[in-house]
Amino acid sequence: MAPLPAPEPSRHLETTASLEARKLRFEVNRIELPMGVQGTFGIIRHPGASLAVPVLEDGRVVLLRQYRFAVQARLLEFPAGTLDPGETPLSTMQRELQEEAGYSAARWDPLGAMLPCPGYSDEVIHLFLARELTPLQEQPAGDDDEDLEVLHMEPADLDAALASGDEYLDGKSITAWLRAKQLLGL
């Protein structure tokens, strides 16, 4: 993976509003952009997240069908979660894979990072390929507000779902899947 481009910082002039919400903060800031233009911009501050593409020994991938309240629909997604204070991206993903999908993994390959919504959020999602999976004894519970189902899909079926549009897939999962396929030689 090539390194991300160096940041070109803007100059923060003032914060005119701020609202704390679960796992994020919304700010309205007066900013001077690197080219000299000043303006008022809204930004969602996010602590960052991790996502894994878990692959079973037989080549099937582990996905979640998860209800997302913002779009009022169930989406196909790979296991993912927000970084807790003091966690590394990998330790977050190891925890989330167990909590959401009910697996641990012995092999972790980084797939780089992605910026899901850079027009209004500073969130960075760290992507991983998880292999050599072991199912846990307990069934995954997820968080109290998570409504999810664990699925095992053939790579061709996932590709067909992506191509047809018959299933909703989120952008982070699509990006991770495309990067994982390159590493897997699919």
Residue frames relative to the residue before (quaternion, step in Angstrom):
aa qw qx qy qz dx dy dz
M 1.0000 0.0000 0.0000 0.0000 0.00 0.00 0.00
A 0.4104 -0.6894 0.5433 0.2471 3.55 -0.97 0.86
P 0.5233 -0.6282 0.4557 0.3519 3.61 -1.02 0.64
L 0.5656 -0.5835 0.4587 0.3595 3.54 -1.21 0.55
P 0.5742 -0.5829 0.4280 0.3837 3.60 -1.10 0.55
A 0.5832 -0.5825 0.4351 0.3622 3.56 -1.17 0.61
P 0.5131 -0.6499 0.4554 0.3270 3.59 -0.98 0.76
E 0.2144 -0.7149 0.6483 0.1504 3.53 -1.27 0.57
P 0.2296 -0.8383 0.4718 0.1483 3.58 0.17 1.21
S 0.3217 -0.6790 0.6218 0.2209 3.49 -1.20 0.69
R 0.4559 -0.6676 0.5090 0.2955 3.57 -1.27 0.27
H 0.3248 -0.7494 0.5527 0.1656 3.55 -0.66 1.20
L 0.2090 -0.7985 0.5560 0.0983 3.59 -0.69 1.08
E 0.7539 -0.2572 0.1713 0.5798 3.59 0.95 -0.88
T 0.3355 -0.6751 0.6108 0.2420 3.54 -1.32 0.45
T 0.2051 -0.8166 0.5315 0.0927 3.57 -0.61 1.12
A 0.7933 0.0064 -0.0114 0.6087 3.61 1.22 -0.37
S 0.0016 -0.7827 0.6222 -0.0115 3.54 -1.20 0.60
L 0.0284 -0.7915 0.6102 -0.0175 3.56 -0.96 0.91
E 0.2617 -0.7627 0.5757 0.1353 3.57 -0.73 1.12
A 0.0173 0.7635 -0.6452 0.0235 3.55 -1.05 0.84
R 0.7165 -0.4209 0.3121 0.4606 3.56 -1.27 0.13
K 0.8749 0.0212 -0.0748 0.4781 3.58 -0.76 1.16
L 0.8055 0.1850 -0.1314 0.5474 3.63 1.15 0.01
R 0.2340 -0.7382 0.6142 0.1518 3.53 -1.36 0.21
F 0.2292 -0.7501 0.6053 0.1361 3.56 -1.01 0.86
E 0.0572 -0.7983 0.5995 -0.0046 3.57 -0.84 1.02
V 0.1828 -0.7032 0.6700 0.1522 3.53 -1.28 0.56
N 0.0097 -0.8324 0.5490 -0.0747 3.56 -0.52 1.25
R 0.3245 -0.6472 0.6437 0.2479 3.51 -1.29 0.55
I 0.0022 -0.8137 0.5745 -0.0889 3.55 -0.71 1.18
E 0.2236 -0.7012 0.6504 0.1877 3.51 -1.29 0.52
L 0.3484 -0.7597 0.5204 0.1751 3.54 -0.63 1.21
P 0.6880 -0.5035 0.3157 0.4165 3.64 -1.16 0.45
M 0.6953 0.4601 -0.2923 0.4684 3.64 1.08 -0.57
G 0.6581 -0.5623 0.2880 0.4096 3.58 1.32 0.24
V 0.5453 0.6167 -0.4006 0.4023 3.61 1.22 -0.22
Q 0.2027 -0.7631 0.6025 0.1163 3.57 -1.01 0.88
G 0.1518 0.7891 -0.5847 0.1116 3.55 -1.11 0.69
T 0.4640 -0.6246 0.5445 0.3134 3.52 -1.40 0.05
F 0.0153 -0.8160 0.5740 -0.0666 3.54 -0.73 1.14
G 0.3055 -0.7126 0.5990 0.2002 3.55 -1.11 0.74
I 0.0040 0.7975 -0.6027 0.0278 3.56 -1.02 0.83
I 0.2845 -0.7160 0.6111 0.1814 3.53 -1.08 0.79
R 0.2232 -0.7601 0.6014 0.1037 3.56 -0.76 1.13
H 0.0235 -0.8110 0.5814 -0.0607 3.56 -0.70 1.15
P 0.4811 -0.7018 0.4391 0.2884 3.64 -0.92 0.81
G 0.5930 -0.5567 0.3753 0.4445 3.60 1.24 -0.18
A 0.1400 -0.7910 0.5939 0.0457 3.55 -1.25 0.40
S 0.2402 -0.7320 0.6141 0.1714 3.52 -1.40 0.12
L 0.0880 -0.7678 0.6335 0.0362 3.55 -1.25 0.58
A 0.1199 -0.7849 0.6028 0.0788 3.57 -1.12 0.70
V 0.2704 -0.6778 0.6566 0.1908 3.50 -1.28 0.64
P 0.1180 -0.8156 0.5635 0.0575 3.62 -0.18 1.23
V 0.0928 -0.7962 0.5978 0.0111 3.57 -0.84 1.04
L 0.3596 -0.7365 0.5417 0.1867 3.56 -0.81 1.11
E 0.6943 -0.4772 0.3416 0.4166 3.59 -1.26 0.36
D 0.7097 0.4519 -0.2662 0.4704 3.62 1.04 -0.73
G 0.6288 -0.5852 0.3130 0.4052 3.60 1.30 0.18
R 0.5293 0.6094 -0.4299 0.4045 3.60 1.22 -0.19
V 0.3437 -0.7214 0.5634 0.2097 3.54 -1.21 0.57
V 0.3787 -0.6975 0.5664 0.2219 3.53 -1.21 0.66
L 0.0039 0.7927 -0.6067 0.0584 3.55 -0.74 1.15
L 0.3099 -0.7055 0.5983 0.2197 3.51 -1.35 0.20
R 0.1963 -0.6858 0.6752 0.1874 3.53 -1.20 0.56
Q 0.0196 0.8457 -0.5222 0.1080 3.53 -0.28 1.32
Y 0.4133 -0.6892 0.5398 0.2508 3.55 -1.03 0.87
R 0.0872 -0.7790 0.6207 0.0182 3.56 -0.93 1.00
F 0.3979 -0.7714 0.4510 0.2079 3.55 -0.44 1.28
A 0.6208 0.5763 -0.3598 0.3912 3.62 0.98 -0.72
V 0.7718 0.2788 -0.1593 0.5489 3.60 1.09 -0.67
Q 0.3495 -0.7839 0.4506 0.2455 3.57 1.37 0.08
A 0.6248 0.4975 -0.3438 0.4939 3.55 0.93 0.96
R 0.4451 -0.6383 0.5539 0.2962 3.51 -1.36 0.30
L 0.1404 -0.8022 0.5797 0.0275 3.54 -0.86 1.07
L 0.3991 -0.6271 0.5927 0.3101 3.54 -1.28 0.38
E 0.0978 0.7885 -0.5973 0.1092 3.56 -0.81 1.03
F 0.4298 -0.6127 0.5737 0.3328 3.51 -1.30 0.28
P 0.6274 -0.5319 0.3891 0.4147 3.61 -1.14 0.49
A 0.1004 0.7847 -0.5993 0.1226 3.55 -0.96 0.93
G 0.0537 0.8123 -0.5805 0.0163 3.55 -1.24 0.27
T 0.5813 -0.5917 0.4558 0.3228 3.50 -1.34 0.45
L 0.4992 -0.6407 0.4950 0.3086 3.56 -1.05 0.79
D 0.2853 -0.7221 0.6061 0.1726 3.55 -0.95 0.93
P 0.6447 -0.5185 0.3656 0.4264 3.63 -1.13 0.48
G 0.8153 0.2454 -0.2084 0.4813 3.56 -0.94 0.97
E 0.5983 0.5632 -0.3700 0.4335 3.61 1.24 -0.13
T 0.3773 -0.6560 0.5946 0.2716 3.53 -1.25 0.51
P 0.6543 -0.4932 0.3660 0.4412 3.60 -1.16 0.28
L 0.6682 0.4958 -0.3163 0.4557 3.62 0.94 -0.79
S 0.6715 0.4816 -0.3241 0.4606 3.63 0.86 -0.82
T 0.5867 0.5471 -0.3669 0.4711 3.60 1.10 -0.61
M 0.7082 0.4674 -0.2787 0.4498 3.57 0.82 -0.96
Q 0.6068 0.5389 -0.3583 0.4615 3.59 1.03 -0.66
R 0.6535 0.5045 -0.3004 0.4778 3.60 0.99 -0.85
E 0.6992 0.4851 -0.2777 0.4457 3.57 0.82 -0.99
L 0.6107 0.5450 -0.3594 0.4482 3.61 1.01 -0.71
Q 0.6669 0.4844 -0.2957 0.4828 3.57 1.00 -0.79
E 0.7067 0.4832 -0.2710 0.4401 3.59 0.82 -1.02
E 0.7764 0.3783 -0.1937 0.4653 3.58 0.85 -0.94
A 0.8147 0.2774 -0.1197 0.4950 3.58 0.87 -0.93
G 0.4360 -0.7269 0.4431 0.2919 3.60 1.20 -0.34
Y 0.6184 0.5166 -0.3533 0.4752 3.59 1.13 0.64
S 0.1830 -0.6832 0.6784 0.1987 3.48 -1.43 0.28
A 0.2320 -0.7716 0.5785 0.1268 3.57 -1.20 0.48
A 0.3439 -0.7411 0.5434 0.1930 3.56 -1.04 0.81
R 0.7708 0.2721 -0.1534 0.5552 3.60 1.17 -0.47
W 0.0311 -0.7925 0.6076 -0.0422 3.54 -0.81 1.12
D 0.0442 -0.7812 0.6228 0.0027 3.56 -0.80 1.05
P 0.3931 -0.7163 0.5157 0.2578 3.61 -0.79 0.93
L 0.2014 -0.7730 0.5941 0.0948 3.55 -1.11 0.82
G 0.6337 -0.5322 0.3285 0.4553 3.58 1.24 0.32
A 0.4842 -0.6381 0.5155 0.3045 3.51 -1.34 -0.20
M 0.1406 -0.7695 0.6132 0.1094 3.54 -1.30 0.30
L 0.3081 -0.7085 0.6071 0.1860 3.54 -1.28 0.52
P 0.2563 -0.8361 0.4580 0.1596 3.62 -0.07 1.21
C 0.8223 0.0609 0.0066 0.5658 3.62 0.96 -0.75
P 0.0190 0.8710 -0.4909 -0.0025 3.63 0.69 0.99
G 0.5416 0.6219 -0.4054 0.3945 3.60 1.20 -0.13
Y 0.8274 0.0946 -0.0372 0.5524 3.60 1.18 -0.47
S 0.7545 0.3170 -0.2054 0.5367 3.63 1.20 0.08
D 0.3559 -0.7290 0.5424 0.2185 3.57 -1.16 0.64
E 0.3309 0.7758 -0.4830 0.2352 3.61 1.26 0.26
V 0.0985 -0.7378 0.6661 0.0480 3.53 -1.14 0.87
I 0.1318 -0.7777 0.6110 0.0672 3.58 -0.87 0.97
H 0.2587 -0.7619 0.5835 0.1099 3.55 -0.79 1.16
L 0.2039 -0.8170 0.5359 0.0608 3.56 -0.70 1.16
F 0.0587 -0.7966 0.6016 -0.0062 3.55 -1.08 0.85
L 0.2859 -0.6693 0.6496 0.2198 3.50 -1.38 0.38
A 0.1271 -0.7978 0.5885 0.0336 3.59 -0.69 1.13
R 0.0440 0.8008 -0.5930 0.0717 3.56 -0.75 1.10
E 0.7448 0.3334 -0.3109 0.4873 3.53 -1.37 0.17
L 0.1179 0.8446 -0.5018 0.1447 3.52 0.87 1.15
T 0.1157 -0.7478 0.6504 0.0663 3.52 -1.22 0.72
P 0.3714 -0.7202 0.5290 0.2520 3.61 -0.75 0.97
L 0.4149 -0.6962 0.5306 0.2483 3.55 -1.09 0.76
Q 0.6096 -0.5638 0.4100 0.3775 3.57 -1.21 0.45
E 0.7255 0.3963 -0.2357 0.5109 3.58 0.92 -0.93
Q 0.5016 -0.6216 0.5103 0.3188 3.51 -1.20 0.61
P 0.5354 -0.6256 0.4449 0.3521 3.61 -1.00 0.71
A 0.2482 -0.7855 0.5537 0.1215 3.55 -1.02 0.84
G 0.2579 -0.7597 0.5513 0.2290 3.58 1.00 -0.72
D 0.6421 -0.4811 0.4044 0.4389 3.55 -1.29 -0.23
D 0.7043 -0.4797 0.3190 0.4147 3.57 -1.26 0.36
D 0.7484 0.3957 -0.2187 0.4853 3.60 1.01 -0.76
E 0.5634 0.6011 -0.3913 0.4100 3.61 1.24 0.18
D 0.0946 -0.7534 0.6505 0.0175 3.53 -0.90 1.06
L 0.2486 0.8017 -0.4985 0.2167 3.56 -0.07 1.28
E 0.2236 -0.7320 0.6335 0.1135 3.50 -1.35 0.56
V 0.3333 -0.7361 0.5555 0.1962 3.60 -0.92 0.94
L 0.0747 -0.7978 0.5982 -0.0089 3.57 -0.87 1.06
H 0.1979 -0.7226 0.6452 0.1498 3.54 -1.29 0.50
M 0.0165 -0.8282 0.5582 -0.0463 3.58 -0.61 1.15
E 0.4793 -0.6047 0.5524 0.3153 3.50 -1.23 0.61
P 0.5908 -0.5856 0.4086 0.3756 3.62 -1.01 0.71
A 0.6495 0.5198 -0.3278 0.4478 3.62 0.95 -0.79
D 0.6436 0.5108 -0.3241 0.4689 3.59 1.06 -0.70
L 0.6272 0.5116 -0.3344 0.4827 3.58 1.06 -0.69
D 0.6398 0.5153 -0.3215 0.4709 3.59 0.95 -0.83
A 0.6498 0.5125 -0.3148 0.4648 3.59 0.99 -0.84
A 0.6367 0.5169 -0.3273 0.4693 3.60 1.00 -0.77
L 0.6372 0.5176 -0.3182 0.4741 3.58 1.03 -0.78
A 0.7074 0.4784 -0.2675 0.4464 3.57 0.84 -0.98
S 0.7222 0.4695 -0.2586 0.4371 3.59 0.93 -0.84
G 0.3360 -0.7393 0.5146 0.2751 3.56 1.03 -0.70
D 0.4111 0.7288 -0.4595 0.2979 3.60 1.26 0.20
E 0.7338 0.2602 -0.1717 0.6037 3.58 1.25 -0.45
Y 0.4117 -0.6510 0.5685 0.2891 3.53 -1.18 0.58
L 0.0020 -0.7513 0.6599 -0.0013 3.55 -0.98 0.91
D 0.3971 -0.7178 0.5145 0.2496 3.55 -0.97 0.80
G 0.6818 -0.5437 0.3279 0.3634 3.54 -1.25 0.56
K 0.6440 0.5254 -0.3417 0.4388 3.60 0.95 -0.76
S 0.6597 0.4999 -0.3103 0.4676 3.59 1.02 -0.75
I 0.6322 0.5220 -0.3325 0.4662 3.59 1.01 -0.77
T 0.6565 0.5056 -0.3088 0.4668 3.59 0.90 -0.91
A 0.6711 0.4985 -0.3023 0.4580 3.58 0.86 -0.96
W 0.6503 0.5220 -0.3214 0.4487 3.59 0.95 -0.86
L 0.6550 0.5055 -0.3201 0.4615 3.61 0.91 -0.84
R 0.6667 0.4794 -0.3044 0.4828 3.61 0.98 -0.78
A 0.6437 0.5206 -0.3252 0.4571 3.61 0.96 -0.83
K 0.6293 0.5474 -0.3391 0.4352 3.60 0.96 -0.83
Q 0.6292 0.5302 -0.3361 0.4583 3.59 1.02 -0.72
L 0.6806 0.4848 -0.2822 0.4713 3.56 0.94 -0.91
L 0.6971 0.4657 -0.2527 0.4830 3.57 1.10 -0.78
G 0.4168 -0.7211 0.4545 0.3157 3.58 1.25 -0.30
L 0.4200 0.7097 -0.4648 0.3222 3.59 1.09 0.67
